[in-house]
């Protein structure tokens, strides 16, 4: 019975997290040694459109 309860909790947790919405996410950009680093804000704006 204890295994069934643990399994149920795990399954419910997975189902709930699968439906979670990610907000406020933004990609990490590493401009080190990038000749076009000055374009990052423009590229980000274009990508969001």
The first five atom37 places (N, CA, C, CB, O) and aatype in JSON, in Angstrom:
{
  "aatype": [20, 20, 20, 20, 20, 20, 20, 20, 20, 20, 20, 20, 20, 20, 20, 20, 20, 20, 20, 20, 20, 20, 20, 20, 20, 20, 20, 20, 20, 20, 20, 20, 20, 20, 20, 20, 20, 20, 20, 20, 20, 20, 20, 20, 20, 20, 20, 20, 20],
  "atom_mask": [
    [1, 1, 1, 1, 1],
    [1, 1, 1, 1, 1],
    [1, 1, 1, 1, 1],
    [1, 1, 1, 1, 1],
    [1, 1, 1, 1, 1],
    [1, 1, 1, 1, 1],
    [1, 1, 1, 1, 1],
    [1, 1, 1, 1, 1],
    [1, 1, 1, 1, 1],
    [1, 1, 1, 1, 1],
    [1, 1, 1, 1, 1],
    [1, 1, 1, 1, 1],
    [1, 1, 1, 1, 1],
    [1, 1, 1, 1, 1],
    [1, 1, 1, 1, 1],
    [1, 1, 1, 1, 1],
    [1, 1, 1, 1, 1],
    [1, 1, 1, 1, 1],
    [1, 1, 1, 1, 1],
    [1, 1, 1, 1, 1],
    [1, 1, 1, 1, 1],
    [1, 1, 1, 1, 1],
    [1, 1, 1, 1, 1],
    [1, 1, 1, 1, 1],
    [1, 1, 1, 1, 1],
    [1, 1, 1, 1, 1],
    [1, 1, 1, 1, 1],
    [1, 1, 1, 1, 1],
    [1, 1, 1, 1, 1],
    [1, 1, 1, 1, 1],
    [1, 1, 1, 1, 1],
    [1, 1, 1, 1, 1],
    [1, 1, 1, 1, 1],
    [1, 1, 1, 1, 1],
    [1, 1, 1, 1, 1],
    [1, 1, 1, 1, 1],
    [1, 1, 1, 1, 1],
    [1, 1, 1, 1, 1],
    [1, 1, 1, 1, 1],
    [1, 1, 1, 1, 1],
    [1, 1, 1, 1, 1],
    [1, 1, 1, 1, 1],
    [1, 1, 1, 1, 1],
    [1, 1, 1, 1, 1],
    [1, 1, 1, 1, 1],
    [1, 1, 1, 1, 1],
    [1, 1, 1, 1, 1],
    [1, 1, 1, 1, 1],
    [1, 1, 1, 1, 1]
  ],
  "atom_positions": [
    [[0.83, -1.19, 0.0], [0.0, 0.0, 0.0], [0.87, 1.25, 0.0], [-0.94, 0.0, 1.21], [0.53, 2.26, -0.62]],
    [[2.0, 1.19, 0.7], [2.89, 2.34, 0.78], [3.51, 2.65, -0.58], [3.98, 2.1, 1.82], [3.68, 3.81, -0.95]],
    [[3.85, 1.59, -1.34], [4.41, 1.78, -2.68], [3.4, 2.46, -3.6], [4.85, 0.44, -3.28], [3.77, 3.3, -4.42]],
    [[2.14, 2.09, -3.46], [1.09, 2.68, -4.27], [0.95, 4.17, -3.97], [-0.25, 1.96, -4.04], [0.76, 4.96, -4.89]],
    [[1.03, 4.55, -2.73], [0.92, 5.94, -2.33], [2.09, 6.76, -2.86], [0.83, 6.06, -0.81], [1.89, 7.86, -3.38]],
    [[3.29, 6.24, -2.74], [4.48, 6.93, -3.24], [4.4, 7.07, -4.75], [5.76, 6.19, -2.82], [4.71, 8.13, -5.29]],
    [[4.0, 6.02, -5.42], [3.85, 6.06, -6.87], [2.8, 7.08, -7.28], [3.5, 4.68, -7.41], [2.98, 7.8, -8.26]],
    [[1.72, 7.13, -6.55], [0.65, 8.09, -6.86], [1.14, 9.52, -6.7], [-0.56, 7.85, -5.96], [0.83, 10.38, -7.53]],
    [[1.89, 9.78, -5.67], [2.43, 11.12, -5.44], [3.39, 11.5, -6.56], [3.15, 11.19, -4.07], [3.36, 12.63, -7.05]],
    [[4.21, 10.59, -6.97], [5.16, 10.86, -8.05], [4.42, 11.15, -9.35], [6.13, 9.67, -8.24], [4.75, 12.1, -10.05]],
    [[3.44, 10.33, -9.68], [2.69, 10.53, -10.92], [1.96, 11.87, -10.91], [1.69, 9.38, -11.13], [1.99, 12.59, -11.9]],
    [[1.31, 12.2, -9.82], [0.59, 13.47, -9.72], [1.56, 14.64, -9.82], [-0.2, 13.54, -8.4], [1.25, 15.64, -10.47]],
    [[2.71, 14.53, -9.19], [3.71, 15.6, -9.26], [4.19, 15.82, -10.69], [4.9, 15.27, -8.35], [4.33, 16.96, -11.13]],
    [[4.43, 14.75, -11.4], [4.88, 14.85, -12.79], [3.79, 15.5, -13.65], [5.25, 13.46, -13.36], [4.08, 16.36, -14.48]],
    [[2.57, 15.09, -13.45], [1.48, 15.66, -14.24], [1.29, 17.15, -13.95], [0.18, 14.91, -13.95], [1.03, 17.93, -14.86]],
    [[1.43, 17.55, -12.71], [1.26, 18.96, -12.36], [2.39, 19.82, -12.89], [1.16, 19.12, -10.86], [2.16, 20.94, -13.35]],
    [[3.6, 19.32, -12.84], [4.73, 20.1, -13.34], [4.76, 20.14, -14.85], [6.04, 19.54, -12.81], [5.31, 21.08, -15.43]],
    [[4.19, 19.16, -15.5], [4.14, 19.15, -16.96], [3.22, 20.25, -17.48], [3.68, 17.8, -17.47], [3.39, 20.72, -18.6]],
    [[2.26, 20.65, -16.67], [1.31, 21.69, -17.07], [1.73, 23.08, -16.61], [-0.07, 21.37, -16.52], [1.05, 24.06, -16.9]],
    [[2.82, 23.18, -15.92], [3.28, 24.47, -15.41], [3.73, 25.37, -16.56], [4.42, 24.29, -14.39], [4.3, 24.9, -17.54]],
    [[3.46, 26.64, -16.42], [3.84, 27.59, -17.45], [5.1, 28.33, -17.02], [2.69, 28.58, -17.74], [5.21, 28.78, -15.89]],
    [[6.03, 28.44, -17.93], [7.28, 29.13, -17.65], [7.1, 30.59, -18.04], [8.48, 28.48, -18.42], [6.78, 30.9, -19.19]],
    [[7.31, 31.48, -17.08], [7.19, 32.91, -17.37], [8.47, 33.6, -16.97], [5.98, 33.53, -16.64], [9.17, 33.17, -16.04]],
    [[8.78, 34.67, -17.65], [9.95, 35.45, -17.29], [11.26, 34.83, -17.76], [9.99, 35.64, -15.83], [12.33, 35.26, -17.33]],
    [[11.18, 33.85, -18.62], [12.39, 33.2, -19.1], [13.03, 34.04, -20.19], [12.08, 31.78, -19.62], [12.34, 34.59, -21.05]],
    [[14.33, 34.13, -20.16], [15.06, 34.79, -21.24], [16.35, 34.01, -21.46], [15.35, 36.3, -20.91], [16.94, 33.49, -20.51]],
    [[16.79, 33.92, -22.71], [17.98, 33.13, -22.98], [19.24, 33.77, -22.42], [18.13, 32.92, -24.47], [19.32, 34.99, -22.3]],
    [[20.2, 32.95, -22.08], [21.49, 33.44, -21.62], [22.37, 33.68, -22.83], [22.15, 32.45, -20.62], [22.55, 32.79, -23.67]],
    [[22.92, 34.88, -22.91], [23.75, 35.24, -24.05], [25.15, 35.56, -23.54], [23.15, 36.44, -24.85], [25.32, 36.37, -22.63]],
    [[26.13, 34.92, -24.13], [27.52, 35.16, -23.75], [28.2, 35.94, -24.87], [28.26, 33.81, -23.47], [28.56, 35.35, -25.9]],
    [[28.39, 37.24, -24.7], [28.97, 38.05, -25.77], [30.5, 38.0, -25.83], [28.53, 39.48, -25.61], [31.1, 38.67, -26.67]],
    [[31.11, 37.21, -24.98], [32.56, 37.14, -24.95], [33.11, 36.67, -26.3], [33.03, 36.21, -23.83], [32.68, 35.64, -26.83]],
    [[34.03, 37.41, -26.84], [34.71, 37.07, -28.08], [33.74, 37.0, -29.27], [35.43, 35.74, -27.92], [33.98, 36.26, -30.23]],
    [[32.66, 37.78, -29.21], [31.69, 37.83, -30.3], [31.84, 39.17, -31.01], [30.23, 37.64, -29.77], [31.64, 40.23, -30.41]],
    [[32.2, 39.12, -32.28], [32.4, 40.37, -33.03], [31.1, 41.13, -33.22], [33.02, 40.06, -34.4], [31.13, 42.34, -33.46]],
    [[29.96, 40.46, -33.12], [28.66, 41.09, -33.34], [27.87, 41.26, -32.04], [27.86, 40.29, -34.33], [26.64, 41.24, -32.07]],
    [[28.55, 41.41, -30.94], [27.87, 41.53, -29.64], [26.98, 42.76, -29.58], [28.89, 41.57, -28.51], [25.99, 42.77, -28.85]],
    [[27.3, 43.78, -30.32], [26.49, 44.99, -30.31], [25.09, 44.74, -30.9], [27.2, 46.11, -31.09], [24.19, 45.56, -30.71]],
    [[24.91, 43.65, -31.61], [23.63, 43.32, -32.23], [22.69, 42.54, -31.31], [23.87, 42.54, -33.48], [21.54, 42.31, -31.69]],
    [[23.13, 42.15, -30.17], [22.33, 41.29, -29.29], [20.97, 41.9, -28.95], [23.09, 41.01, -28.0], [19.96, 41.2, -29.08]],
    [[20.88, 43.17, -28.53], [19.55, 43.73, -28.24], [18.63, 43.72, -29.46], [19.69, 45.16, -27.72], [17.44, 43.43, -29.34]],
    [[19.16, 44.03, -30.63], [18.36, 44.03, -31.85], [17.88, 42.61, -32.18], [19.16, 44.61, -33.04], [16.72, 42.41, -32.52]],
    [[18.76, 41.67, -32.08], [18.4, 40.27, -32.37], [17.34, 39.77, -31.39], [19.66, 39.38, -32.3], [16.42, 39.04, -31.78]],
    [[17.48, 40.15, -30.13], [16.5, 39.73, -29.12], [15.12, 40.31, -29.43], [16.96, 40.16, -27.71], [14.11, 39.62, -29.32]],
    [[15.09, 41.58, -29.81], [13.82, 42.23, -30.15], [13.19, 41.56, -31.36], [14.04, 43.73, -30.43], [11.98, 41.3, -31.38]],
    [[13.98, 41.27, -32.36], [13.46, 40.6, -33.56], [12.94, 39.2, -33.22], [14.53, 40.5, -34.64], [11.92, 38.77, -33.77]],
    [[13.61, 38.53, -32.36], [13.2, 37.17, -31.98], [11.87, 37.19, -31.24], [14.28, 36.51, -31.11], [11.03, 36.32, -31.46]],
    [[11.66, 38.17, -30.38], [10.41, 38.27, -29.61], [9.23, 38.57, -30.51], [10.53, 39.34, -28.54], [8.09, 38.22, -30.19]],
    [[9.49, 39.24, -31.65], [8.4, 39.56, -32.56], [7.98, 38.31, -33.26], [8.81, 40.65, -33.59], [7.07, 38.33, -34.09]]
  ]
}
